């Protein structure tokens, strides 16, 4: 639940957001760990008796703004700033728990005769974010929205920073190609597969090869999804070649394709880090 209000003191806009009382203490802890960050939206104030947090108001989010005909340079700027937010989280061992999605990338923007200008970009919605000490994982949590989840989050496998990176790859595809590629409708469900299984199957067809899928199976360990994934592996990867997502999206910049596949490797251990993505060639000059 959100409530919008304007401060009488300086005309600044804020959002009141109800937070379950069980999350209040955890969010306060995260606020302390994230002190000094620039690209993560933090709580401005709290109303403990109402279980509410006060946040800065933002004009829009990327899910909506990406539908405008933005210049590619502006899209890169937004994505690079969002990635800086993920770096700030991961440098402090905080995992967003695979809820990195386009509508959690908040943007203050304006428009004049010269076009759209970006004032500020921040990663938001830390209610499910978790501090994960080095060497540990989050296990058993099916985190995040199903359209943006990593494969390991779908099957309740071990989740860590690479899960955020997979989700951010999907955000990049949406921002550049205006497609939410795992928004599976009811009419797309096949046989007895539910929506989650259909999404995982599509993730495999877009991003997995035999080596990556075998490593993924090792990663999730003793998991009820293993027999299904093994059957898919044995039937789909006889030639040991990766599938090609971008052939479905038309003309694609080679550097962008390289960046997305590096972030969406089916083997979580081989996904590039947020800092490595930030330094990728596709962001040169931004």
N, C-alpha and C positions, 0 to 999 in steps of 0.2 A: 504494500500500500504506500502511495506517495502523496504528499501534500506540498504544494508549492507556495512560497511566500517571498515577499520583498522586505529587506531590512529598511526601516525608516531612517536609520542613521546615515547610510551611504548609498541607498538605492540598490544594494547588491542583492542578487537573487539566490535563493537557497531551496533545497528540497528536503522535506522531512520524510524519512523512510522508517517504517516499522521493521524492527529486527527482533526475531524470537529471543526471548530473555536468556535462553541457553547459550546464544551466540555473543551476547554482549561482552562478556569477559574475554573471549577469544579474540574478538575484533579489537578490543582495546590493546591486547597484547601485540597483535599485528601492527597496529598503529605505532606502537613504540619501536618495533623492529624496523618499520619503514620510515621513520623520521628522517627528513632531509631528502626524500625522493621528489622528483619533479614530474614524473609521467605516470604516477599511480594516484587515483583519486582517494584521498583519505578523509576521515571524519573531521568535520570542523568543530562539532560540539555534540553533546549527548543530552537526552532528556530521560534519565534512568527510570523515573517513575512512570513514564509512558512507553518505555522500551523502544525509544526512537533515537535515531542518529540524524544529525544535521550535515548535509553535503552541499557543496557548491553546485549551483545549477549550470548545466551545459545546454547549448543550443540544440544539439542533435547527436545522433550516433551514426556509425559507419554503415550499418545495415540500410538505413534510409538515404544517407548522403551519397552513397556509392551509386544510387540509381540516377543521379544527375550526370550530365556529360562532363565529368571532371577531366582536366588535362592530366596526362599520365604523370607529369612531374609533381602535381599536387597529390595524386593518389600515393605516389612513392613517399612523399613527405609525411602523410598521415600514417602509413604503414611503418615507416622508420621510427616515428615518434612512439607508436604503439609498441614496437619491438623494444625500444628503450625502456618502456614500462616493464616489459617482461624481464629484461636484463636486471632492472632494479629489484624485482621480486626474486629472481633466481640467485642473484648475488647474495641475498640474505636467506637463502634456502627456504623460500616460500613458494609453494606450488599452488597455482590457481585452481587445481583439481579439474583440469580439462574443461573449464567453463570459459575459456577464451573464445569469444564469438563476436560477430560484427556489432551486435547491439550492446556489447559491453566495452566497446571502444568509443568513448565520448569525445565530442569535438565541439569547440566553440569556433564558429566561423561567421564571416560577414560577407556581404556582396555589394559591390558598387559598380561604377561604369567600367572598371578594369577587370571585373569578374569576381570570383570567390577567393577570399583570403582566409587562411587558417590562423587562428589565434593560439589555440592550445588543444592538445590531444592527451588524453589520459585513459589508462586501463581502470575499469570500475568493477563493482560487484564482488567484493572480497568476502562475502558472507560464508562461502564454502572454502576459501583459501586456507591452507594449512602450512604451518612450519614443519618441515621434515628434516630432522638432523641428518648430516652426511652419512651415507651408508645404509639408510633406511628407505622404505617405500610405504606408500599407502596401499593397503590390500583390502579387497572386498567391497570397494565403493564404486557404484556405477554413477560416476559423476558427470555433471554437465548436461547440456541439451543434446539430444540424440543426433541432431543434424551436424553438430560440430565435434562430437566426441572422437577421441582416438580409438583404435581397435581394442587396445588393452582396457580402456575404460568401459567399452561396451560389454566385454566379457568378465568384468570385475577382476581383472588381473592387477599386478603391481603397477601403481601409478607414481610418476615422479615428473621431473622437469621435461623430459622428452614428450610426455603427453600434452603439455601445453604447446610445445613446438608443433606437433602434428596438427592440433586445432588451429594454430596460427597459419599454417599452410593453407587450410581451407578458407580462412579469412582473406588471405591474399588472393586466392582464386576468385572469391566473391567480389573483392574490390576491383580487380582488373578486368574480369570477364563477366561480372554481374550475374553469376550463377551460384546458387547454393546447391552444390553438386550432390549432397546426400539428403536433400529434402524429398524423401520418398513418399509418394502419395499412395492411397489405398489401392488404386488401380494398378500400381506397379508391383504389388506383393505377388509372389509366385508360390503356387502350391501351398504347403503347410508352413512356409517361412513367415514369421512375424516381421514387424518393421525393423527391429534391431538386427535380426539375422540377415535381412535383405540388405541393410546398410553395410554390415560387415562383409558380406559377399561382394558388394560393389567396391568397398575399400580394397579388398584383395585384388579385384580385377583391374583397378586403377593403379595400385601402388606396390603390389607384392610380386616377388619372383620366388623361385623355390628356396634359394638360400635365405632370403629375408623371412619367409614364412616359417621355415624350420627354426630359425633363431627366435621368432615370435613364440612358437610353441614351447621352446625351452624357457622363455621368459615368463609365460603364464603358468607353467608347471602343471600340477594336478588340478585340472579345470574341466568342468562338464562340457565345454565347447571343443575340447581337443579332438574327439572322434569326428565331428563335423568338419573341422578345419583340416584334419588329415585326409579325409575323403576328398575335399575340395582341392587340396594340394596334389593328390595323386591323379586327379582327373584333369586338372587345369594347366599344370606346368610340365608337361611331358618334354617340351622343347627347351625348358630351362631359360625362358626369356621373359623379361618383364612385360606387363601389359602397358598400353599407352593411353593415358587419359587425354592428353592434349590433342590427339587426333580428332577428338570429339568437339573441341573448342575452337577449331579453325586456326588461323594464323597466330602463332605464339612466339614471343621473343625467346631466343635460345637461353639467354641468361636467366630469365624468369622461370623457364621450365627447369633449369638446373637447380635453382634455388628451391622451388617447390618440392622436387623429388628428394633433395637433400634433407628437407624438413619433414617429409612424409615417408621416409624409409620405413618399411614394415618392421624392421628390427629396431626397437627403441634405442639400443646401444649405439647404433650407427647414425642416428639423426644428429644433425649439427646442433650446436648449442645456440642460445639466443645471441651471445656475443659473436659467434662465428657467422650467424645469419646477418647480423648488423654490419659486418665487414664484407659481406658478399658483393661481388661486382655489380649486381643489379642495382644496388643502392649508391653506386659511385656518383658523386656530384650532387647528392641530395643534402 
